[in-house]
Amino acid sequence: MVWPTRCSTLSNVLRLASFFSWLMTRIPDAEQQLAQYREMKRLAVESYRRKLVWLRARRADPLVLAHFQQLTARWESALADPAALSRLFAVEAFRSHVLDIEDDLHGQSCTLLTLQRIDWVINQLEQHYRFITDEGGLFYDNEGKSQQALLSSYAQKRQQAQQYLLSATAAKD
């Protein structure tokens, strides 16, 4: 299975589904996931280059231009260096799953995928905490927390997600 690439813009691609959820549920092989991620970033660079042309033509604020230039440069740099691409993939996957977990918990809309994401985040925190912190992967409530505090927090989130999952199942009965 290949992530759709025929869309005219990155926003169209991203509307199809959460990219990292799609990878988690459809592409089990890590090398294939990275290949799909590489293609998605290639499309993102193309899209953001067009966006920068559009912004310049409309005399966008220099801070806005700088933001999009920085993102594009980071992605281009990662695409040119397999190790950098792998690091960016790891951090963006972590951040994406964290955001999806928070969204599911806040909306009390947890599924088995929510539990899978939580388990994945816990595993990443156990195995790669230093890397995640060094690469800026921790944000919002997670920023500045110790490894143990985060592991405890995600264990609690897992229990909460299970409760929401059970509540949803009971409501259907």
C-alpha positions as CSV (number, residue, x, y, z in Angstrom):
1,M,0.0,0.0,0.0
2,V,1.3,3.4,-0.9
3,W,0.3,6.7,0.7
4,P,-1.7,8.6,-1.9
5,T,0.6,11.0,-3.9
6,R,-1.7,12.2,-6.8
7,C,-3.2,15.1,-4.8
8,S,-2.4,18.5,-6.0
9,T,-1.4,19.9,-2.6
10,L,-0.1,18.6,0.6
11,S,-3.2,19.8,2.4
12,N,-5.3,17.5,0.2
13,V,-3.0,14.6,1.1
14,L,-3.2,15.3,4.8
15,R,-7.0,15.6,4.7
16,L,-7.2,11.9,3.8
17,A,-6.1,10.7,7.2
18,S,-3.6,11.2,9.9
19,F,-0.4,10.2,8.3
20,F,1.2,8.6,11.3
21,S,-2.0,6.7,12.2
22,W,-2.1,5.5,8.7
23,L,1.5,4.3,9.0
24,M,0.9,2.6,12.3
25,T,-2.1,0.7,11.1
26,R,-1.2,-0.1,7.5
27,I,2.6,-0.2,7.2
28,P,4.3,-2.4,9.9
29,D,7.8,-2.4,8.3
30,A,10.0,0.5,9.7
31,E,11.9,0.9,6.4
32,Q,8.6,1.1,4.4
33,Q,7.3,3.7,6.9
34,L,10.4,5.8,6.4
35,A,10.1,5.5,2.6
36,Q,6.5,6.7,2.8
37,Y,7.6,9.5,5.2
38,R,10.3,10.5,2.7
39,E,7.7,10.8,-0.1
40,M,5.3,12.8,2.2
41,K,8.2,15.2,3.0
42,R,9.1,15.5,-0.6
43,L,5.5,16.6,-1.3
44,A,5.6,18.9,1.6
45,V,8.7,20.7,0.3
46,E,7.0,21.1,-3.1
47,S,3.9,22.5,-1.5
48,Y,5.7,24.9,0.8
49,R,7.9,26.2,-2.1
50,R,4.7,27.1,-3.9
51,K,3.3,28.6,-0.7
52,L,6.4,30.7,-0.2
53,V,6.1,32.1,-3.8
54,W,2.4,32.9,-3.0
55,L,3.4,34.6,0.3
56,R,6.1,36.7,-1.3
57,A,3.8,37.8,-4.1
58,R,1.4,39.0,-1.4
59,R,4.1,40.6,0.6
60,A,3.6,38.5,3.7
61,D,5.1,39.5,7.0
62,P,8.8,38.6,7.2
63,L,8.2,36.5,10.3
64,V,5.6,34.4,8.4
65,L,8.1,34.0,5.5
66,A,10.9,33.1,7.9
67,H,8.7,30.4,9.5
68,F,7.9,28.7,6.2
69,Q,11.5,29.1,5.0
70,Q,12.8,27.5,8.1
71,L,10.4,24.5,7.9
72,T,11.2,24.0,4.2
73,A,14.9,24.2,4.8
74,R,14.7,21.7,7.6
75,W,12.8,19.2,5.4
76,E,15.1,19.7,2.5
77,S,18.1,19.1,4.7
78,A,16.5,15.9,6.1
79,L,15.7,14.7,2.6
80,A,19.4,15.1,1.7
81,D,20.6,13.1,4.7
82,P,19.1,9.7,5.6
83,A,20.2,10.0,9.2
84,A,18.6,13.4,9.6
85,L,15.4,12.1,7.9
86,S,15.3,9.2,10.3
87,R,15.7,11.6,13.3
88,L,13.0,13.9,12.0
89,F,10.7,11.0,11.4
90,A,11.1,9.8,14.9
91,V,10.4,13.1,16.5
92,E,7.5,14.0,14.3
93,A,6.0,10.5,14.8
94,F,6.3,11.0,18.6
95,R,4.8,14.4,18.6
96,S,1.9,13.3,16.3
97,H,1.0,10.3,18.5
98,V,1.1,12.5,21.6
99,L,-1.3,15.0,20.0
100,D,-3.6,12.3,18.8
101,I,-3.6,10.7,22.3
102,E,-4.5,14.1,23.9
103,D,-7.2,14.7,21.3
104,D,-8.8,11.2,21.9
105,L,-8.7,11.7,25.7
106,H,-10.1,15.2,25.6
107,G,-12.9,14.1,23.3
108,Q,-13.4,10.8,25.3
109,S,-13.2,9.1,21.9
110,C,-10.6,6.5,22.6
111,T,-10.3,3.4,20.4
112,L,-7.9,0.5,20.3
113,L,-5.7,2.7,18.2
114,T,-5.5,5.2,21.1
115,L,-4.2,2.3,23.3
116,Q,-1.7,1.3,20.6
117,R,-0.5,4.9,20.3
118,I,0.0,5.1,24.1
119,D,1.9,1.9,24.2
120,W,4.1,3.2,21.4
121,V,4.8,6.5,23.2
122,I,5.6,4.6,26.4
123,N,8.0,2.4,24.5
124,Q,9.7,5.4,22.9
125,L,10.0,7.1,26.3
126,E,11.5,3.9,27.8
127,Q,14.0,3.4,24.9
128,H,14.7,6.9,23.6
129,Y,13.9,9.5,26.2
130,R,17.2,11.4,25.9
131,F,16.9,11.5,22.1
132,I,13.3,12.8,22.3
133,T,14.2,15.5,24.8
134,D,17.4,16.5,22.9
135,E,15.5,16.8,19.6
136,G,12.7,18.9,21.1
137,G,10.1,16.2,21.0
138,L,8.6,17.2,24.4
139,F,6.1,20.0,24.4
140,Y,3.1,21.5,26.3
141,D,2.5,19.5,29.5
142,N,5.3,17.0,28.7
143,E,8.1,19.6,28.4
144,G,10.6,19.6,31.2
145,K,9.2,16.4,32.8
146,S,11.5,13.5,33.8
147,Q,11.4,10.2,32.1
148,Q,9.8,8.6,35.1
149,A,7.1,11.4,35.4
150,L,6.3,10.9,31.7
151,L,6.1,7.1,32.0
152,S,3.8,7.5,35.0
153,S,1.6,10.1,33.1
154,Y,1.2,7.8,30.1
155,A,0.4,4.8,32.3
156,Q,-2.4,7.0,33.8
157,K,-3.5,8.1,30.3
158,R,-3.7,4.4,29.3
159,Q,-6.0,3.7,32.2
160,Q,-8.1,6.7,31.3
161,A,-8.3,5.6,27.6
162,Q,-9.3,2.1,28.7
163,Q,-12.1,3.6,30.7
164,Y,-13.4,5.7,27.8
165,L,-13.1,2.7,25.6
166,L,-15.1,0.6,28.0
167,S,-17.7,3.4,28.5
168,A,-18.2,3.6,24.7
169,T,-18.6,-0.1,24.5
170,A,-21.1,-0.2,27.3
171,A,-23.1,2.6,25.8
172,K,-23.5,0.6,22.6
173,D,-25.0,-2.4,24.5
